[in-house]
Amino acid sequence: MNMTVPFKVHHKEYGDGEVIKTTEEKIYVKFSGKQMIFPYPEAFDKGYITAYKVPEKKGEGSTDGSEFLLPDEIKHRIIVIKINQRYENGMNPDDLYNSVRGIWKASKDRAEKAEYVFGVYQSVIVAVYKPNRWYVCKDAKDMLPREDIVLSSKNEKRIFFVDQSYEQGLPLDDNQEFYLGKSIAKLTMNKNSQNPITYLDPKALLSATAGEDPNREVTLDAADNISYNAIYEALNATVGTNYTGWMKATWPSVYTSLPFRIWFPKLAETKNGKKVSAAFDCVNTISNDWNEVIFDDLKNGYVEGGEQYTGVTLIFAKEPKGGPYIYRGVYIDDAEKSRPNHYVSKRIGTKVKLVGQPSESIEILDDFRN
């Protein structure tokens, strides 16, 4: 289910705009004189655009802004559940409750350690629950949260929770009142994860904050054959993040506001003389001298007038049939060779210095263009 549109958002460069359409991956915004397309929900999670008005709190009126929740304000073990596709302004509280509580692909043992569960929409906490018990779907078929859930071998081991205080109509406790309505946008957490569930631990959050260092420097040189087995390992070592587990192929996002992004393409295999996609219906190939990377989008996802990235891209390419992600160098889009659904990147350097923790700026040490 998509969010209710139209509604207002704000962009630091284009000003106020109106959302006219959303899909599972993109959000279309009309600004004065132009229409822009952003990745969804990353555009909200990363702060490229912000909601003009935050969603309504359960049982209260809406507000014109939301206060940021800071790491030292979190005193409990918390599960954050994004419900961007299910939330609607003014939705029935019971529908909100059932949307947040399941069903989720997660560890029951780990979930049971959580003291509170946040339902989050566009980085704003719209619901806070205190689970009494977690259930595995196949063991509690008559208690599933929603009628539209159909169990199969793929989802019967997923979990959901019950909050007896909510179901008994009891008021929120002081902690729930404190968290409700705040924004998690400034917390250090894996916002790029495809899984809608994120775990927040107060000790880990404080540790991540203490690890910030604006003077940290890391140098990457393609001649050193720098490689990592997983994307999150590469990001933690180079950018200075604290991620664990699965990460998207582009950090921090395809249309980041940073002057650089990092791309982790899986190179295509050759079968019967033909290049075959390694992931997500994309055929990624690289020249023998590493100076050119080609991305063919078999999904035909090109949108006329869509946002174009103008920064540089650091590429860690994964060889066919496994192996690590190997740092290849610094690339920019080659507009002359690219066309819709066929994108060519050319290498402009092999050595780069990343600055800060997490890194927000870079210096190309051997820019071929100079």
C-alpha positions in Angstrom: 0.0 0.0 0.0 1.5 3.4 -1.0 1.4 6.4 1.2 -1.4 8.9 0.8 -0.6 11.6 -1.8 -0.3 14.4 -2.5 1.6 15.8 0.5 4.3 18.4 1.0 8.1 17.8 1.3 11.1 20.0 1.5 14.5 19.8 -0.3 17.4 22.0 0.8 18.1 23.1 -2.8 14.7 23.0 -4.6 12.6 24.2 -1.6 9.0 23.0 -1.0 7.5 20.4 -3.2 4.5 18.1 -3.6 4.7 14.3 -3.8 2.5 13.2 -6.7 3.3 9.5 -6.8 5.2 6.8 -4.9 6.2 3.2 -5.7 8.1 0.6 -3.8 11.4 2.1 -5.1 10.8 5.7 -6.2 9.1 8.9 -5.1 8.0 11.5 -7.6 8.1 15.2 -6.4 6.9 18.3 -8.2 8.9 21.4 -7.4 8.4 24.8 -8.9 9.2 24.4 -12.6 10.4 20.8 -12.4 9.6 17.3 -11.4 12.3 15.2 -9.6 12.5 11.4 -8.9 14.2 10.2 -5.7 14.9 6.7 -4.3 12.2 5.6 -1.8 12.3 5.3 1.1 16.1 6.2 1.2 15.3 9.8 0.3 13.6 10.3 3.7 15.9 8.0 5.6 19.0 9.9 4.4 17.4 13.3 4.7 17.5 14.3 1.0 13.9 15.4 1.4 11.9 15.8 4.6 8.2 15.6 5.2 6.5 19.0 5.5 4.4 17.6 8.2 5.1 14.5 10.2 2.5 11.7 10.5 -0.1 12.0 13.2 0.6 10.5 16.6 -1.8 7.8 17.7 -4.5 9.6 19.6 -3.1 13.1 19.1 -3.1 15.9 16.6 -0.4 16.3 14.0 2.6 18.6 14.4 4.6 20.8 12.1 8.0 19.1 12.9 9.5 16.3 14.8 12.3 16.3 17.4 15.4 14.2 16.7 16.0 11.2 19.0 19.6 11.2 20.1 21.7 8.2 21.0 22.1 9.1 24.7 18.3 9.4 25.0 17.8 5.7 24.2 17.8 3.7 27.4 16.2 0.5 26.2 16.8 -2.4 23.7 14.5 -1.5 20.8 13.4 -3.1 17.5 12.7 -0.5 14.8 10.2 -1.7 12.1 9.7 0.5 9.0 6.1 0.5 7.8 6.5 3.0 4.9 4.4 1.0 2.6 1.5 0.3 5.0 1.2 3.6 6.9 -1.5 6.1 6.2 -2.2 9.4 8.0 -5.1 9.0 10.5 -5.2 5.2 10.1 -7.2 3.1 12.6 -5.0 2.4 15.7 -5.7 -1.3 15.5 -4.6 -1.4 11.8 -1.5 0.4 12.8 -0.8 -2.1 15.6 -1.4 -5.1 13.3 0.9 -3.5 10.6 3.8 -3.1 13.1 3.6 -6.4 14.9 4.2 -8.8 12.1 4.9 -11.0 10.4 8.7 -10.6 10.2 11.8 -12.6 9.1 13.8 -12.3 12.3 15.3 -14.4 15.2 12.7 -15.0 17.9 15.4 -15.3 20.5 16.9 -11.9 19.6 13.5 -10.3 19.3 12.5 -11.4 22.8 15.4 -9.3 24.2 13.8 -6.1 23.0 11.9 -4.0 25.5 10.1 -1.8 23.0 9.1 -1.9 19.3 9.0 1.3 17.2 6.7 1.6 14.2 8.5 4.0 11.9 7.3 6.0 8.9 9.7 8.2 7.0 12.1 8.1 10.0 9.3 9.3 12.4 8.2 7.1 15.3 4.4 6.7 14.8 3.8 3.9 17.3 5.6 2.4 20.3 4.7 -1.0 21.7 5.8 -3.1 24.6 5.7 -6.7 23.5 4.8 -9.3 26.1 5.4 -12.3 23.8 6.7 -13.3 20.4 5.2 -16.1 18.4 6.4 -18.2 15.4 3.6 -18.2 12.8 3.4 -21.9 12.3 2.9 -22.4 16.1 0.2 -19.8 16.4 -1.8 -19.9 13.2 -5.0 -18.7 14.9 -3.3 -15.6 16.3 -1.9 -14.1 13.1 -2.0 -10.2 13.0 -3.9 -9.8 9.7 -6.4 -11.7 7.7 -4.4 -11.2 4.5 -1.5 -13.3 5.7 -1.3 -16.7 4.0 1.2 -19.1 5.4 3.5 -21.1 3.2 6.8 -22.9 3.6 8.5 -19.5 2.9 7.0 -17.5 5.7 5.7 -20.0 8.4 8.8 -19.5 10.5 8.4 -15.7 10.6 7.5 -14.1 13.9 5.0 -11.6 15.4 4.4 -10.1 18.8 1.5 -9.3 21.2 1.3 -6.2 23.4 -1.2 -7.0 26.1 -1.2 -3.4 27.4 -2.3 -2.1 24.1 -4.9 -4.8 23.6 -6.3 -4.1 27.1 -6.6 -0.4 26.2 -4.1 0.7 28.9 -2.4 4.1 28.5 1.2 4.4 27.2 3.9 4.3 29.9 6.4 7.2 30.3 9.0 5.7 28.0 6.5 5.2 25.2 5.3 8.8 25.5 8.9 10.0 25.4 9.8 8.1 22.2 6.5 8.6 20.3 6.7 11.3 17.5 10.4 11.7 17.5 12.6 11.2 14.5 15.4 8.5 14.2 17.0 10.2 11.3 20.1 11.2 13.2 20.8 7.7 14.8 23.7 5.7 13.5 22.0 2.6 12.1 21.8 0.5 9.0 19.3 2.6 7.1 20.2 1.0 3.8 19.2 -2.5 4.9 16.5 -4.1 2.8 15.1 -5.7 5.9 12.5 -3.5 7.5 13.7 -4.5 10.9 16.7 -2.8 12.7 17.8 -3.4 16.2 18.9 -0.5 18.5 21.0 -1.2 21.5 21.9 1.8 23.7 25.5 0.6 24.3 26.1 0.1 20.6 24.7 3.5 19.7 26.9 5.3 22.2 29.9 3.4 21.0 29.2 4.3 17.4 28.8 8.0 18.3 32.0 8.0 20.3 33.8 6.5 17.2 33.2 9.6 15.0 36.4 11.2 13.9 36.4 14.1 11.3 40.1 13.8 10.8 40.3 10.0 10.0 41.9 9.3 6.7 41.9 6.0 4.6 43.8 5.7 1.3 42.6 3.2 -1.4 44.9 2.2 -4.3 43.8 -0.2 -7.0 47.4 -1.4 -7.3 47.2 -2.8 -3.8 44.5 -5.4 -4.8 42.2 -4.3 -1.9 39.4 -6.7 -1.4 36.6 -7.6 1.0 34.3 -10.7 1.2 31.1 -8.7 2.1 29.9 -5.2 1.4 29.4 -4.2 5.0 33.0 -5.2 5.7 34.2 -2.9 2.9 32.1 0.0 4.2 33.2 -0.5 7.8 36.9 -0.5 6.8 36.8 2.3 4.3 34.0 4.7 5.3 34.1 3.9 9.0 30.5 2.7 9.5 29.3 0.2 12.0 27.1 -2.0 9.8 26.5 -5.7 10.1 24.8 -8.1 7.7 23.3 -7.5 4.3 23.8 -4.2 2.5 22.6 -2.7 -0.8 24.9 -2.6 -3.8 25.3 1.2 -3.7 26.3 3.2 -0.6 24.8 5.4 0.7 22.3 5.4 -2.1 22.1 5.8 -5.9 21.3 9.5 -5.7 23.3 10.5 -2.6 24.0 14.2 -1.8 27.6 13.3 -1.0 30.4 14.1 -3.5 31.0 10.4 -3.8 29.2 7.0 -3.6 30.5 3.4 -3.5 29.1 0.8 -5.9 29.6 -3.0 -5.4 28.6 -4.6 -8.8 28.5 -8.3 -9.3 30.1 -9.0 -12.7 28.2 -11.1 -15.2 29.0 -14.6 -16.0 29.5 -15.9 -19.6 27.4 -18.9 -20.5 27.3 -20.3 -24.1 29.0 -17.1 -25.3 26.5 -14.8 -23.7 26.7 -12.5 -20.7 24.3 -13.6 -17.9 23.0 -11.4 -15.1 24.6 -12.1 -11.7 22.0 -10.3 -9.7 18.8 -8.2 -9.9 18.4 -8.5 -13.7 21.5 -6.4 -14.2 24.4 -7.3 -16.5 27.6 -5.7 -15.2 30.8 -6.0 -17.2 34.3 -4.5 -16.8 37.0 -4.0 -19.4 40.3 -6.0 -19.1 42.2 -2.8 -18.2 39.5 -1.9 -15.6 39.0 1.5 -17.3 35.4 1.0 -18.2 32.4 -0.5 -16.4 29.1 -1.2 -18.2 25.8 -1.6 -16.5 22.9 -3.0 -18.6 19.5 -2.8 -16.9 17.4 -5.7 -18.1 14.4 -4.3 -16.1 14.3 -1.2 -18.3 14.1 1.0 -15.3 15.1 4.2 -17.1 12.7 7.1 -16.4 12.8 10.2 -18.7 13.8 13.3 -16.7 14.9 11.3 -13.7 17.6 12.5 -11.3 21.2 12.1 -12.5 24.2 11.7 -10.2 27.0 14.0 -10.9 29.6 12.9 -8.3 32.3 10.2 -8.5 31.8 6.5 -7.9 34.3 4.2 -6.1 33.8 0.7 -7.5 34.5 -2.6 -5.7 33.6 -5.3 -8.4 32.9 -8.9 -7.5 34.2 -11.5 -10.0 31.8 -14.1 -11.5 31.2 -17.3 -9.5 32.1 -15.8 -6.1 35.2 -14.3 -4.8 35.7 -11.0 -3.0 34.7 -7.4 -3.9 37.9 -5.9 -5.3 38.6 -2.2 -5.4 38.9 -1.0 -9.0 39.2 2.8 -8.8 37.3 6.1 -9.2 34.7 6.4 -12.0 32.4 9.0 -13.5 29.4 8.5 -15.9 30.4 8.6 -19.5 27.5 10.6 -21.1 28.8 10.0 -24.7 28.6 6.3 -24.5 25.6 5.9 -22.2 22.0 5.6 -23.3 18.7 4.6 -21.6 19.2 1.3 -19.6 22.9 1.1 -20.8 25.2 3.0 -18.6 28.9 3.4 -19.1 31.3 4.5 -16.4 34.9 5.5 -17.1 37.8 5.4 -14.7 39.4 8.7 -13.8 41.7 7.6 -11.0 43.0 4.6 -9.0 44.1 6.3 -5.8 41.8 8.1 -3.5 41.8 9.4 0.1 38.6 9.2 2.2 38.3 11.7 5.0 36.3 11.5 8.2 34.4 8.8 10.1 32.0 8.2 8.6 33.7 9.6 5.5 31.8 12.5 3.8 34.6 13.8 1.5 37.3 12.4 -0.7 40.5 13.5 -2.5 41.4 11.9 -5.8 45.2 11.5 -5.6 45.8 10.6 -9.3 43.0 12.3 -11.3 43.6 11.3 -14.9 41.6 14.4 -16.1 44.3 16.8 -14.8 
